[in-house]
Amino acid sequence: MEHEVMATLAASDTAMTPAQVRAAVGDDLAYTTVMTVLARLYDKGLVSREKSGRAFAYRAVAESADLTARQMRRLLDAGDDRAAVLSRFVDVLTAKDEALLVGLLRRTEGDDIA
């Protein structure tokens, strides 16, 4: 649910009210459910909000890549054995993604030396 709401906000050029988000995601959701999801996203710092009449209008503050990275970090933090989680993550990477990760790690190492 959060992902759908975030995707809707990220695709919009303007801030959206809960009613607009509900209409875009699907009217089968209760208005209060959409409001709860938006409040949680605001508390996590993933959306900003501004007054729009008597309600708030919400806007995504993170780029898609940033949002995915935050989700990955949250999942990693939730695990008991970071080494096992990271090891299994690397095990399922494609060769291309593994090479990209190695390159990024090398670049980071270079930044630490400088």
N, CA, C and O of each residue as an XYZ file, in Angstrom:
456
protein
N       0.817     -1.184      0.000
C       0.000      0.000      0.000
C       0.869      1.260      0.000
O       0.636      2.174     -0.791
N       1.873      1.310      0.887
C       2.761      2.478      0.930
C       3.458      2.686     -0.404
O       3.609      3.816     -0.867
N       3.879      1.592     -1.014
C       4.576      1.683     -2.288
C       3.669      2.301     -3.366
O       4.116      3.142     -4.146
N       2.419      1.888     -3.405
C       1.485      2.424     -4.395
C       1.253      3.918     -4.179
O       1.204      4.688     -5.137
N       1.111      4.320     -2.926
C       0.899      5.734     -2.613
C       2.143      6.535     -2.975
O       2.039      7.612     -3.561
N       3.326      6.014     -2.629
C       4.568      6.715     -2.966
C       4.727      6.833     -4.479
O       5.133      7.883     -4.978
N       4.415      5.776     -5.207
C       4.535      5.813     -6.667
C       3.586      6.853     -7.256
O       3.936      7.552     -8.207
N       2.401      6.949     -6.696
C       1.424      7.937     -7.156
C       1.931      9.348     -6.910
O       1.847     10.203     -7.791
N       2.458      9.594     -5.715
C       2.975     10.924     -5.390
C       4.203     11.258     -6.239
O       4.358     12.391     -6.695
N       5.065     10.277     -6.446
C       6.289     10.513     -7.219
C       5.963     10.834     -8.677
O       6.698     11.578     -9.327
N       4.879     10.284     -9.185
C       4.503     10.515    -10.580
C       3.805     11.860    -10.785
O       3.626     12.307    -11.918
N       3.417     12.496     -9.692
C       2.673     13.754     -9.787
C       3.621     14.948     -9.754
O       4.608     14.955     -9.019
N       3.305     15.955    -10.564
C       4.097     17.190    -10.575
C       3.694     18.132     -9.453
O       4.414     19.083     -9.147
N       2.544     17.873     -8.839
C       2.041     18.750     -7.789
C       1.722     17.941     -6.542
O       1.611     16.716     -6.584
N       1.579     18.652     -5.436
C       1.167     18.002     -4.191
C      -0.263     17.494     -4.351
O      -1.071     18.095     -5.059
N      -0.564     16.380     -3.686
C      -1.877     15.752     -3.821
C      -2.556     15.621     -2.467
O      -1.919     15.295     -1.465
N      -3.864     15.880     -2.453
C      -4.652     15.679     -1.243
C      -4.932     14.182     -1.084
O      -4.787     13.422     -2.041
N      -5.331     13.758      0.113
C      -5.691     12.348      0.283
C      -6.777     11.894     -0.695
O      -6.736     10.765     -1.182
N      -7.740     12.760     -0.984
C      -8.801     12.396     -1.934
C      -8.231     12.166     -3.332
O      -8.646     11.238     -4.026
N      -7.288     13.002     -3.746
C      -6.672     12.827     -5.067
C      -5.839     11.545     -5.114
O      -5.849     10.829     -6.115
N      -5.122     11.263     -4.034
C      -4.331     10.031     -3.965
C      -5.265      8.832     -4.032
O      -5.002      7.876     -4.761
N      -6.352      8.880     -3.274
C      -7.327      7.780     -3.255
C      -7.899      7.539     -4.646
O      -8.038      6.391     -5.070
N      -8.226      8.597     -5.347
C      -8.779      8.454     -6.688
C      -7.750      7.855     -7.644
O      -8.103      7.057     -8.513
N      -6.486      8.232     -7.491
C      -5.437      7.731     -8.374
C      -5.081      6.275     -8.076
O      -4.827      5.492     -8.992
N      -5.064      5.919     -6.798
C      -4.688      4.550     -6.407
C      -5.858      3.590     -6.614
O      -5.671      2.452     -7.043
N      -7.043      4.054     -6.309
C      -8.227      3.205     -6.446
C      -9.249      3.544     -5.397
O      -8.931      3.591     -4.209
N     -10.474      3.783     -5.819
C     -11.528      4.189     -4.896
C     -11.973      3.074     -3.955
O     -12.776      3.315     -3.054
N     -11.464      1.856     -4.148
C     -11.854      0.767     -3.263
C     -11.206      0.903     -1.888
O     -11.589      0.199     -0.953
N     -10.232      1.797     -1.757
C      -9.596      2.051     -0.465
C     -10.397      3.071      0.324
O     -10.954      4.010     -0.245
N     -10.452      2.886      1.619
C     -11.129      3.858      2.465
C     -10.295      5.134      2.539
O      -9.065      5.087      2.550
N     -10.973      6.255      2.586
C     -10.295      7.550      2.685
C      -9.395      7.572      3.920
O      -8.273      8.074      3.862
N      -9.881      7.033      5.031
C      -9.086      7.031      6.270
C      -7.830      6.172      6.128
O      -6.802      6.470      6.737
N      -7.909      5.119      5.333
C      -6.730      4.280      5.091
C      -5.661      5.072      4.353
O      -4.482      5.017      4.703
N      -6.080      5.807      3.331
C      -5.138      6.641      2.575
C      -4.530      7.697      3.483
O      -3.329      7.957      3.415
N      -5.352      8.309      4.335
C      -4.841      9.318      5.269
C      -3.816      8.717      6.236
O      -2.801      9.345      6.538
N      -4.082      7.514      6.714
C      -3.162      6.839      7.631
C      -1.834      6.546      6.942
O      -0.771      6.773      7.519
N      -1.890      6.044      5.714
C      -0.666      5.752      4.958
C       0.129      7.025      4.726
O       1.350      7.029      4.889
N      -0.541      8.105      4.349
C       0.144      9.379      4.126
C       0.773      9.903      5.419
O       1.887     10.426      5.395
N       0.079      9.769      6.527
C       0.631     10.210      7.815
C       1.872      9.401      8.174
O       2.850      9.958      8.672
N       1.844      8.116      7.931
C       3.010      7.266      8.220
C       4.195      7.630      7.322
O       5.336      7.688      7.781
N       3.914      7.874      6.045
C       4.980      8.276      5.127
C       5.565      9.627      5.543
O       6.770      9.848      5.426
N       4.722     10.513      6.021
C       5.187     11.816      6.512
C       6.075     11.618      7.743
O       7.133     12.238      7.849
N       5.656     10.769      8.661
C       6.443     10.492      9.873
C       7.797      9.873      9.543
O       8.768     10.086     10.270
N       7.871      9.110      8.456
C       9.135      8.497      8.021
C      10.008      9.470      7.244
O      11.151      9.152      6.916
N       9.481     10.651      6.945
C      10.243     11.639      6.189
C      10.264     11.388      4.698
O      11.095     11.957      3.991
N       9.370     10.549      4.203
C       9.347     10.215      2.783
C       8.475     11.152      1.965
O       8.608     11.217      0.743
N       7.576     11.882      2.636
C       6.736     12.867      1.963
C       6.722     14.150      2.781
O       6.918     14.137      3.996
N       6.486     15.253      2.090
C       6.270     16.524      2.766
C       4.790     16.850      2.649
O       4.078     16.259      1.837
N       4.334     17.787      3.457
C       2.936     18.162      3.354
C       2.792     19.665      3.514
O       3.599     20.325      4.168
N       1.746     20.182      2.901
C       1.457     21.609      2.958
C      -0.047     21.769      3.087
O      -0.810     20.926      2.616
N      -0.472     22.850      3.726
C      -1.897     23.097      3.891
C      -2.555     23.308      2.534
O      -2.025     24.014      1.676
N      -3.707     22.694      2.355
C      -4.509     22.858      1.144
C      -5.959     22.940      1.595
O      -6.635     21.919      1.717
N      -6.425     24.132      1.839
C      -7.767     24.295      2.395
C      -7.774     23.807      3.828
O      -6.956     24.238      4.641
N      -8.696     22.909      4.141
C      -8.762     22.352      5.501
C      -7.937     21.079      5.636
O      -7.811     20.537      6.734
N      -7.388     20.607      4.555
C      -6.617     19.357      4.571
C      -5.151     19.641      4.265
O      -4.741     20.794      4.128
N      -4.385     18.587      4.161
C      -3.000     18.684      3.730
C      -2.886     18.106      2.325
O      -3.653     17.227      1.932
N      -1.923     18.615      1.584
C      -1.552     18.038      0.296
C      -0.137     17.495      0.459
O       0.705     18.135      1.088
N       0.124     16.341     -0.094
C       1.386     15.623      0.109
C       2.182     15.554     -1.183
O       1.630     15.529     -2.283
N       3.505     15.525     -1.011
C       4.431     15.466     -2.142
C       5.582     14.524     -1.764
O       6.095     14.588     -0.647
N       5.982     13.659     -2.689
C       7.129     12.777     -2.452
C       8.397     13.616     -2.369
O       8.594     14.527     -3.172
N       9.259     13.312     -1.397
C      10.504     14.058     -1.269
C      11.708     13.270     -1.748
O      12.793     13.828     -1.913
N      11.526     11.990     -1.969
C      12.654     11.151     -2.361
C      12.520     10.701     -3.807
O      11.416     10.446     -4.289
N      13.641     10.608     -4.487
C      13.656     10.009     -5.815
C      13.424      8.515     -5.675
O      13.574      7.958     -4.588
N      13.066      7.880     -6.747
C      12.782      6.455     -6.736
C      13.965      5.638     -6.214
O      13.783      4.732     -5.401
N      15.173      5.955     -6.678
C      16.359      5.216     -6.233
C      16.597      5.423     -4.748
O      16.986      4.491     -4.044
N      16.367      6.631     -4.269
C      16.550      6.930     -2.852
C      15.541      6.159     -2.013
O      15.880      5.621     -0.959
N      14.315      6.109     -2.478
C      13.271      5.374     -1.766
C      13.609      3.892     -1.685
O      13.480      3.284     -0.623
N      14.036      3.313     -2.787
C      14.399      1.891     -2.795
C      15.572      1.627     -1.861
O      15.581      0.630     -1.139
N      16.557      2.514     -1.873
C      17.710      2.353     -0.982
C      17.284      2.411      0.481
O      17.783      1.644      1.305
N      16.367      3.315      0.807
C      15.871      3.399      2.191
C      15.139      2.126      2.590
O      15.284      1.647      3.714
N      14.353      1.580      1.666
C      13.635      0.344      1.957
C      14.606     -0.808      2.167
O      14.417     -1.625      3.069
N      15.640     -0.878      1.344
C      16.653     -1.924      1.488
C      17.351     -1.793      2.833
O      17.591     -2.790      3.514
N      17.674     -0.575      3.211
C      18.342     -0.336      4.494
C      17.456     -0.754      5.659
O      17.929     -1.362      6.619
N      16.156     -0.422      5.571
C      15.226     -0.788      6.638
C      15.143     -2.304      6.773
O      15.113     -2.829      7.886
N      15.105     -3.013      5.637
C      15.074     -4.469      5.678
C      16.363     -5.040      6.260
O      16.332     -5.997      7.033
N      17.481     -4.456      5.889
C      18.763     -4.911      6.424
C      18.819     -4.691      7.933
O      19.292     -5.554      8.672
N      18.343     -3.551      8.381
C      18.345     -3.246      9.814
C      17.423     -4.175     10.599
O      17.645     -4.409     11.787
N      16.397     -4.700      9.948
C      15.435     -5.561     10.627
C      15.969     -6.985     10.836
O      15.456     -7.721     11.679
N      16.989     -7.371     10.077
C      17.538     -8.728     10.187
C      18.428     -8.891     11.411
O      18.977     -7.920     11.931
N      18.561    -10.130     11.858
C      19.402    -10.426     13.019
C      20.869    -10.619     12.641
O      21.758    -10.347     13.447
N      21.122    -11.081     11.427
C      22.481    -11.416     10.999
C      22.797    -10.663      9.713
O      22.513    -11.145      8.616
N      23.385     -9.483      9.856
C      23.667     -8.629      8.699
C      24.568     -9.330      7.689
O      24.354     -9.221      6.482
N      25.566    -10.044      8.174
C      26.495    -10.728      7.275
C      25.756    -11.764      6.418
O      26.010    -11.872      5.219
N      24.856    -12.514      7.026
C      24.101    -13.529      6.279
C      23.186    -12.870      5.246
O      23.089    -13.340      4.112
N      22.522    -11.791      5.634
C      21.624    -11.102      4.707
C      22.412    -10.546      3.527
O      22.020    -10.740      2.376
N      23.513     -9.861      3.797
C      24.316     -9.291      2.722
C      24.913    -10.383      1.836
O      24.968    -10.238      0.615
N      25.357    -11.470      2.453
C      25.928    -12.578      1.690
C      24.900    -13.176      0.739
O      25.201    -13.431     -0.428
N      23.707    -13.396      1.229
C      22.657    -13.967      0.375
C      22.222    -12.986     -0.705
O      21.875    -13.393     -1.814
N      22.240    -11.688     -0.384
C      21.920    -10.672     -1.384
C      22.930    -10.719     -2.520
O      22.551    -10.701     -3.691
N      24.205    -10.780     -2.183
C      25.252    -10.825     -3.204
C      25.149    -12.121     -4.013
O      25.395    -12.126     -5.219
N      24.788    -13.208     -3.351
C      24.662    -14.497     -4.041
C      23.616    -14.471     -5.159
O      23.748    -15.213     -6.132
N      22.592    -13.643     -5.042
C      21.518    -13.641     -6.038
C      21.655    -12.516     -7.066
O      20.790    -12.357     -7.927
N      22.726    -11.742     -6.981
C      22.954    -10.680     -7.961
C      23.355    -11.271     -9.307
O      24.008    -12.313     -9.377
N      22.958    -10.594    -10.359
C      23.436    -10.991    -11.678
C      24.909    -10.590    -11.777
O      25.388     -9.782    -10.983
N      25.614    -11.147    -12.738
C      27.028    -10.806    -12.925
C      27.194     -9.306    -13.180
O      28.133     -8.681    -12.688
N      26.278     -8.748    -13.945
C      26.333     -7.318    -14.249
C      26.143     -6.469    -12.985
O      26.877     -5.506    -12.764
N      25.146     -6.838    -12.152
C      24.907     -6.100    -10.911
C      26.064     -6.276     -9.927
O      26.420     -5.342     -9.208
N      26.644     -7.469     -9.899
C      27.784     -7.705     -9.015
C      28.969     -6.839     -9.429
O      29.641     -6.263     -8.573
N      29.232     -6.740    -10.723
C      30.321     -5.893    -11.218
C      30.057     -4.428    -10.880
O      30.978     -3.698    -10.514
N      28.822     -4.005    -11.000
C      28.461     -2.634    -10.642
C      28.694     -2.376     -9.162
O      29.235     -1.335     -8.789
N      28.291     -3.315     -8.322
C      28.488     -3.178     -6.880
C      29.967     -3.124     -6.531
O      30.377     -2.306     -5.707
N      30.770     -3.980     -7.143
C      32.218     -3.963     -6.909
C      32.802     -2.602     -7.303
O      33.615     -2.037     -6.571
N      32.392     -2.086     -8.444
C      32.859     -0.771     -8.881
C      32.475      0.328     -7.907
O      33.282      1.210     -7.616
N      31.258      0.282     -7.406
C      30.812      1.286     -6.438
C      31.600      1.191     -5.134
O      31.954      2.209     -4.539
N      31.870     -0.032     -4.698
C      32.656     -0.220     -3.476
C      34.090      0.278     -3.658
O      34.661      0.882     -2.751
N      34.660      0.025     -4.818
C      36.020      0.508     -5.089
C      36.049      2.035     -5.101
O      36.984      2.646     -4.585
N      35.040      2.636     -5.680
C      34.958      4.100     -5.714
C      34.859      4.660     -4.290
O      35.473      5.678     -3.968
N      34.090      3.992     -3.459
C      33.953      4.421     -2.058
C      35.270      4.284     -1.320
O      35.637      5.156     -0.533
N      35.986      3.193     -1.567
C      37.306      3.001     -0.944
C      38.254      4.127     -1.353
O      39.015      4.629     -0.526
N      38.212      4.519     -2.609
C      39.040      5.617     -3.093
C      38.701      6.931     -2.411
O      39.587      7.742     -2.141
N      37.417      7.145     -2.131
C      37.001      8.359     -1.432
C      37.523      8.373     -0.006
O      37.866      9.432      0.518
N      37.588      7.187      0.636
C      38.080      7.115      2.002
C      39.580      7.396      2.079
O      40.059      7.924      3.083
N      40.323      7.049      1.029
C      41.780      7.239      1.019
C      42.127      8.696      0.821
O      43.084      9.189      1.420
N      41.381      9.391      0.002
C      41.676     10.787     -0.324
C      41.529     11.718      0.837
O      41.749     12.921      0.695
